[in-house]
Amino acid sequence: MITNEPKIKVAILQNYSEAEIVLNGNFRLSDGFSLRGKIVAKAESSLIRLSDSNEAEVSRQKEFIFAADTGATFTVKNVQIGIDFHWERLQEQSFSGNIILHANADSTFNLINEISLEDYLASVISSEMSAAAPLEFLKAQAITARSWLVAMLERKKQNPAAVKTEFISENEIIRWFDINDHDFFDVCADDHCQRYQGISQIISANVDAAIQATHGVFLVYGNEICDARYHKTCGGRTEIFATAWEDKSLPYLQSVTDYSAAHSPVNSEDETRRWLTTEPSAYCNTQDSALLRRILPPFDQETPDFYRWQVSYSREELETLIHKKSGIDIGNLQNIVPLQRGPSGRISKLKIEGSKRSIMIGKELEIRRWLSPSHLLSSAFIIETQDGRDGLPEKFILRGGGWGHGVGLCQIGAAVMALKGFSVTDILAHYFSGAQLQKIY
């Protein structure tokens, strides 16, 4: 287990061919050369060509390391956020800390920000949710994000290559997504890892207070830091780890009801239908627009139907979508059948039946990816079909609940708990069964 605050390498840009960076202050290269103002990095073969504000070439190298002088920051234009999700867009973002430009073999490069863990977290908790959210929630988010990140770094020191993340056969594709495959950095800056959108997101004294109050505090179980996952909205009940990732059970990531009154886990398709076609009380079941404006970033507020939602496709639309996402021609889509669900109703294995071919897919994120132009809000959904005159389905209606994988901390539920007066200890004990808080550094 760690004993000191680590430095984190965060990929702001991945696989870019060119980027403009504005150095707001003095940055020193490893050869002692200093730069400030606008610089441009361009990939040329397996090297990076670096030009200064006068468009004069500074150097060509495989890697550049810029050490920031005290108080120096840098700004990057056209940073892509929400990659492949429905809120995808470009932002201009500013950051503190050092810069690493690392060339890839395919004539692209990564722009990496090296920063202390606690400074990194100040941006994460302001990017994942609003910096104006309640203090007790921001504390809970900080401890959760800190624990997940360091647990991931500890796993990375082991043998990530030994952990398979996909099983593919002729009739089955089971795939899940984690981040141990990053070679030259620790985490990306987007939803695939944790949102990290720089110092421009830190607009509240509550953020600094949350970081200071929880500095070096982790969720632990036994002698290990918890792999503490989180998501936007559970939809009334959180999910177990194995529904989204490898087939193992973590005692602190069990399925819990998101309310003081019990909601039983779903155990059949009939129970799932009743669950997802009603709106039982839950901390995350809120349509209070003033509350949501306080706790959600602006682009998350564009998704109002997060507790219960519905999408519809014609058969032809869904056939085209499945072909585009999978590369598989299933012919005429005949049926979509859930084969395995977790206790929140999230599907971990789904069968798609076509006239040419049927195939089973999982886990939850792969299912969400195949059945949406971006991603479905969650894999907790039921399927309703409307038949056409030719005997084939004419329309598929997916009625679902929740936003995200559903494992661990429900962010909207936790924020509502904080507004109701629950402490950070109460919130974390609710979502992480049996875990303890421990100050490590």
N, C-alpha and C positions, 0 to 999 in steps of 0.2 A: 504494500500500500504506500502511496506517496506520502512524503513528509513536508514538502515545500511547494509553494505555488509554482505551477509550471508555466512555460511559454507555449502559446498555441499558434500553429500555422493554419491560417484560414484562406482558402482559395476564393478570392473575390471574382476573378474572371478565369474561366477554364476554356482551353482550346481556342483562343483568340488568335487572329493573324495580325491585328493592329489595335493599339489602344493609345488614347491620349490621357496623360496624367498631369495634374497640376500640383506641384510641390509648394505647399503653403509654409515656407520656412526652409531651413537648410538641411539637406540630406547628403551624407558622405558615402561614397563608394569605397570598396575595400582597398583600392589603390590610393586613397587619400583625396581623390578628386571630389569636389563639392558641386552640387546642383541645386537650383531652386527655379521656380516658375514652371512653364509648360515644357514637358518632354513627350516624345513620341517613341513608342516601342513597336517595331515591325519584325515579324518572323521572316527570316530568310534562310531557307534550307533548315539545318538543325541549329541555327544560331539566332540571336536576337540583335537587331540593329537598333541602337539607341541614339536618338537625335535630340539636341537641346532646343531651346526656344527660338533660336536663329536658324533652325533646320540644319545645323552643322552636325555631322556625325561625331558622336562621343566615343563609341567603341562597338565592337561586335563580339559577343560572348555567348556561351551556352547558358550562363546564369549571372545575374546581377543582384547584388545585395546592397540596399540603401539603408543606412543607419540614420534614424531621425535624431536631429538635435532636440534639446528640450523645448517643448511647446510646438514643434513642427507637426503639421498634418498634411494629408494629401487628398486630392479629389479626383474621382474617376467618373467619366461621363459614360452614359449608355450601359449601365450595369443591368443585366437581365435578371429580373426577379420573378418568382412564381413559375419557374421553367416547367412547361408542359401542363400547368394547371390553368384553370379558367381565369385567374387574375393575372396572368403573365403580362409583364410590361417592362419598360426601360426606366431607370432612375439615374439621376446624378447623385453620387454618394461621397461622403468625406470620412476619413479614417485617421486615427492616431496610430503610432507604432511604426515598425520597420516595413520595408517593401522587399519582396523577393520576386524577381522575374526569372522563370525557369522554362527553357525551351523544351518542346516535345519533339519526338522523332518525325511527326507528320507535318512539319512546317507551321506549327502553332506554338503558343506558349501559355503558361498560367501566370496570373498575377496573384501573389500570395502576401497576405498581411500577417506579420509576426507580432504578437501582442500578448501581454500577460493575461492569465485566465480571468482575473477579476475585472479587468478593463473590457475584455471580450464580453463577459456576462452582462455588463451594464448596457451594451448595445443589444444583446440577445433578448433580454427581458423587455426592452422597449420596442423591439421589432416584432417579436412574437405576439405581443398584446400592446395595448396603449400604455404609454408612460404615465397617463393620468389614472390608471387603474388603482384600486385600493392597495395600501401598503402591505397588508397581510398577504394579499394575493401575490404581489411582486416578490415578496420574500419566498413564498412557496415556489414560484416560478424559478427564482434564482437557485434555490437549493436543488430543485429537480433537474434543471439544465446543467448545473455544475456536476451533479452526481452522474448523470448520463454520460457527459463528455469524458470525465476521468475514468469511468468504468470502461468506456470504449477504448481509451488510450491504453489501459491496462490489458485489455484483450488483444490489442494490436501488438503488444510486446510478446505475445505467445506465438501461435502459429495460425494466422487467419487463413492461410492457404488450405489448411486441413478441414475447414468448415465449408461444406458445400452449400450453395445458395440456389441451386436449381437441379431438378430431376426431370429429364426429358426422355420420353419414349415415343413410339409411333402414335399412340392415342392419348398421350397425357403430357402436359407441360405444367410443372409445379415450380414456381419461381418466387423468391422473395428478395427484398432489397435492404441491404445494410451498407455500412460505409467503410468496412475494413479494407476495401480494394484501393483506397487512395494511397499512392506511393510517395509523393513528394510533399504532401501536406496532410494535416490531421482531419480537417473538416472543410466542407464547402460552405458557402454563405447563404444557401437557399433552403427551401423546405425539405429537400432530400436529407439534410443534416439538421441544422437549426438556422432559423432566420438571423442573419447578422447584417444589418444595413447601416452600420457606421455611427459616427457621433452625431449625425444630424437627427437621429431618432431620440436622442436622450434629451428630453425637454421638461423633465419633472424632477424636483428635489426628492420625490418619493423613490426614484430609481437609485439615486446615490444612497439614500437612507436604507433601502432594501439590501444593497450590496454591502454596505458597512455593517449592518446588523447581522448578516449571515456570512460574513467573510470567512472562508475556509470551512464552512459547515456543510456536511454531506448526509445523505440518507445511507445508512448502513444496515446490513442484515448479517448476523454472525460476524465474521471478520472481514467482510468484503463490502466495498462500495456498491450500492444498488445500481443496476442498469435501469434507471428511472425514466421510463418513456412518458410522453405526453401527446395530447392531440387537442383539436379545437372543441369538439362536442361529442360526448359519448352517446347521446340520444336516450338517456335514461338508465343505462347500465354499461359499465365498462367491460372490456373484453380481456381474454386471457392471452398471454404471450404467443402461444403456439398457433393461434389463428393467423397471425401476421408474419411470424418468423419461424425459426427452426422448432422442431417438435420437442420442446422441453418445457417444464413447469418451473416458474420462479415463484416462491412462496409469497413474495411481496407484490406480485403482479397478478392477483386473482381478480375475478369478476365481482364488482361490488355495485349495489344499487346507488344511483346518484340522488339519494333522498333519504330522509330519516325514516320514512316508512318503507317497508320491504316491497320490492318488485321481484318476483321470482324469475330465474333464468328461463329462457325459452328452450323447450325440449322437443318440439315437433313443429311441422309446417303450419298446423292449425294455430298453435300458440304464437308462432312468429307473425302470422297474419293478423291475429288480434292485437298483438303488441305494436305492429307498425301501422295499423289503420286507426289507432287511437293515440291520444296525446296525454299519457299519464304524467302526474306531477313529478318534477325533477328540478334540481337546482339549475340545470342547463336549459330547462324549458321556459324561456322568457322571450317575450316580444316587446319588452320595455325599450323603446327606441332611445330614450335618454340614457338608460343604463348601458345599452350596447354602444352608443357613441362614446361613453366614458371608458369602456374596457377594450374595444376593438380598434385596430388600426383602420384608417379610412377604406383601404381596398377590401378588407374583410367585411366591412359593413355593406358591401355590394352583394353579399350572399345572405339575404334575410331568412330564407327557409332552410335553416340548418338542423332544426330538431326533427321535423318531418318534411319530406320533400317528394317530388314526383317528376319523372321525365318520361317522354313518349317518343317512340320511333316507329316509322313504317317498317315493314319487313325488309324492303329494299334498302332503306337507310342503314339498318343494323347489319345486313349482309355486307354492304360496302365498308362499313366501319370495321367490322371484324376482319375482313380481308386486308384492309389497310394496316391495322394494328398488328396483325399476326403473320401476314403473308400467306395465309391458308385460305384456299377456296373451298368453302363448305357446301357450295351449291345453294339451294333454297333452304333458308332457315326454317326449321320445323318446330323446334322447342328449345327452351332454356330451363334446365333442371338443377336446383340446388342439391348437392350431395352431402355436404358437411357444413354445419354452422357452429359458431361459438355461442356462449350463453347470452350475448347481447343481440343475437340474430345475425351477426356478420358471417358472410359465407367465406369459407376457406377453400372449398372445392366446388366447382360448377361444371355441369355438362352442357355443351352446346351441340345440338343435334341438327345435322343438315342432310340434304338429299345425296350429296356426294361424300360427305365425311362427317363423323362425329368426333368430338375431342373434349377431354376433361382438362380444366385449367384451375390454377390456384397460384399463390395464395391471395389474400384479400386485395393487395395493391395491383396485382396482375389482372384480377377480375375487373377492378375499377378502370384500369387502363384500356382493356379490350372493349368495354361497353360505353365509351364516351369519347368525344373528340379530344377532351383533355383527360380528366379523371372524374368518375362518379364521386360524389361527396363521401360515400362509404360503400362497403359491400353488404350492409344491412338493408336488404330490400326483398320484396316479393315481386313475382312476375305475373301480370295479367295479360292475357292475349285476346284479341278480337279476330275471329276467323273471317276470311273472305269467301267469295262465291266459289273459288276454285278449290276449296278445302284446305288451302294453306293459310297460316296466320296472316292477317292484314296489318295488324298493329300490335306492338309490345309496349306495355306500360309498366314501368318500374316504380314502385312506391317504397320509399326508404326512410331511414332515420339516422341521424348523427352525421358528423363531419370528421373524417379522419379514421385512423385504425382503431381507435377506441381503447387502447391499452394505457394504463397508468392514469396520470393526472388529466382530468377533463378541464380544460382551461376556462371555458365559460362557466361551468359548474363551480370551479374553485373561486372564480372572481365573484360570483353571486354569493357563495358562502362567506367570503370576506365582507361583502356589503351587509350581510345579515349578522355580522359580529363574531364570526368564527376566527380563531387565531391561526397563525401559520402552523402551529403544532396540530391543531384540530384538523385542518385541511389535509395535511400530509398523512396523518394517521388514518383519515377516511379513505384516501386513494391508494396508499401503500401499506397493506396489512402487515403488521408486525415489524415494520422497519423502525429504526431508531435514528435520532439526530446526533451527530458526533462532529465536534470541531477538530479538524485534522491539522490545520496549519493556521 
